[in-house]
Amino acid sequence: MQKSRTAAESDTQRIEAFSDAVFAIAITLLILEIRVPELNSTEGTPSLVSGLFALWPSYFAYIFSFVVIGIFWANHHYVFQLYERSDQVFRLFNLLFLMCISFLPFPTAVLARCITDAQQLQTVVVLYALVLFLSVLTWLLIWLYASRNHRLLNRHLDDKFIAYLTRMYILTSVLYFLALVLSLWNGIAGLVLCVGLTLLYTLPPKKPVYRSGA
């Protein structure tokens, strides 16, 4: 029994370790969009300061996406403390989630390049909001699958706590879907909502609650 439990814990730890590697690569790729400004000496001597300042869209996209991926990583670590075992479906759902995370550097690059283009802004924000929504949706699918009848969760977790997390993850998916819909109507408003939701989820999650006597 102890050997089986140790093997199950090892399995979830391997999944978490692999996920950490994907997070690390994705968050590192973000910096590649920020490049040293070109100073053309044939047209005078432009100020390096002005060239660096002109890169503000890249700074914004980098910081925003860094925070987004960082929050996903922190919460991924948090929720994996609640999983006691895994199975093939769980692993595939986690891979689907990681696929969304590893894709984030692309909309980040597009956002940095086109955020100052009024004609392209809405398309850019819709793309970014769509990736965020798919990320939180796959996160929700993982949780719903794992938490159904305590399928993969720590058996001592309190039912009310599980229900609380379920409501929170469903609400998160709904809010990011609203951000996506809003961006279809107004790009700036959609971007503001995405940023606001991201900042909201920097708050520490609720401490796990276990049943009495567990």
N, C-alpha and C positions, 0 to 999 in steps of 0.2 A: 504493500500500500504506500509506504513511504517512498519507495523507488519510483512508483508510478507518478506520485505527486511531484517529486523532484524533476522527473522528465517533462511533466507538463509545464512547470515553472521555467525550465530551461528553454522550452519551445517558445513561450511568450517572450522570454528575454532575447532570443535570437531574432524574433520579429521586430522587437523594439530597437535592437542594435542595428538591424538593416534599415529600419525607418530613420534612425538618427543619421545614418550615412547619407541617405537621400536628402534629408533636411539640410545637412551640412553642405552638400554639393549645390543644392538649389540656392541657398542663401549666399554662397560664395560667388556663384555666377552673376549675381546682381551687380557686383562692382565692375564687371567687365563693360557695362554700358557707359561708365564714366571714363572719358578719355581726356588726355592732356590737350588743352585748346591749341589750335594751330595759329602761329604768329607769322604772317606773311610780310617779310621785310621789304618786299618790292613795293608795298603800298604804305610805306612809312613804318613806324614802330608802334603798333597797337599796344595798349596796356594789358599786361598779364592779368591784372586785377579785373579789368572789364571782361576779359576772356573767361576767367574763372566764374565770374558772376553770371555770365551768359549761360553757364551750364546748370542754372538753378532747376530746370525741368528734370534733369538727370538726378540731381540731389534729392528732389522731392520724390521721384519714382523709386529711387533706391531706398530712402528712409521708410517710405510707406510700405513697400514690399518686404523690407527687412523686418519691420514690426509685424506684418501679417504672418510671415513664415515663422517668426519667433513665437508668436502667440499660439499658432498651430502646434509648434514643437512642444511648448510648455504644457499645453493641454493634452497633447498626445502622451506625454510622460505621466501626467496626472491620471488619465483614464486607464492607462496600462497597469497602474497599481491596483485597479479594480478587477482586471481580468485574471482569472485563475487558470485558464486553459484555452486552447485554440482548436480550430479544425480547418479543413480545406476551404470552406466557404468564407470563414473569417479571414483567412490569409489572402484570398482573392479580393475580398472587399477592401482590405488594407492596401493591397497593391493598386487598386483603382483609385483610392484616396491619394496615394503617393504619386500616381501619374498626374493628378491635378496639381499637386504641390510642385513637382518637377517642371511643370509647364509654365508656372508663374513668371520665371524670368523673361519669357517671350512677351506677354502683355505688358510687363514692366518696361521693356525696351521700346515697345510701340508707344506707351504712355509718355515716356521721356522724350521721344522724337516728335510727337504730334500734339502734345497738350496745348501748345501755343497756337495751333492752327484751328481757328474757329470752325472751319468747314469739316474738319476731321475729328474734332473733339468728341462729339456724341458717339461716333463709331468706336473710338478708342475706349471710352468709358464703358460702353456696352460690352465690349470684349473683356475688359478687366472684371466688370461686375459678373459676367457669365462664368468666368473661371472661379471667382470667389464663391458664387452660388453652388457650382458643381462640387467644389471642395467641401463646403459645409453639408451638402446633400449626401455625399458619399460618407462623410463622418457620421451623419445621422443613420444611414443604412447599417454601418458597422455596429453602432450602439444598439439599434433596434434588434438586430440579429443576435447580438451577444447577450442582451438583457432579457430576451423573451424567455419566461419561465426560469430565469437564472441560468440560462443555457451555458454561458462561459464565464459568468461573474463569480466573484468570491461568494461562497454560499452563505456567509454571515452578514452580508450587506443588508441594511434595513430596507424594507420594501418602499417606504415613503421616500427614502433618499433616492432610490432607483427611479421612482416615479417623478421626483423633482428634476433629476438630470434629463429624463426623457422629455419633460415639458420644456426645459431650457434649450435642448438641442432642436426640438421642433420649432420653438419660437425663433431661434437663430436662423434656421432655414427659411422661415417665413419672412423674416426681416431682410435677409439678403436677396430673397426673391423680389421683395418690394423695391429694393435698391436697383435690381436689374430692370424691373418694369419702369421705375422712375427715370432711369437713364435712357430708356427708349423715348421718353417724352422730353427730358431736359438733361443734357449731359453733365452740366455743372452741378445741378441738384443731386443727381445720382452719385457723382463723385464725392460730394460733401457727405451724403448719407453713408457711403462706403467707409470713408475716413472716420466718421463719427462712431459707426458700429465697431470698427477696429479698435479705436481708443477705449470704447466701453468694455471690450473683452480683455483689456489689460488688467482689469480688476481680478484679484485672486479668487479662485473657485471655492465652492463650499467644501469644508472638510468632510471626508467620508464618514457616514454614520453606520454603525454596526448594531445588530440586534443585541438586546440585553442578554448577558451571560455568554456571548460569543467570544 
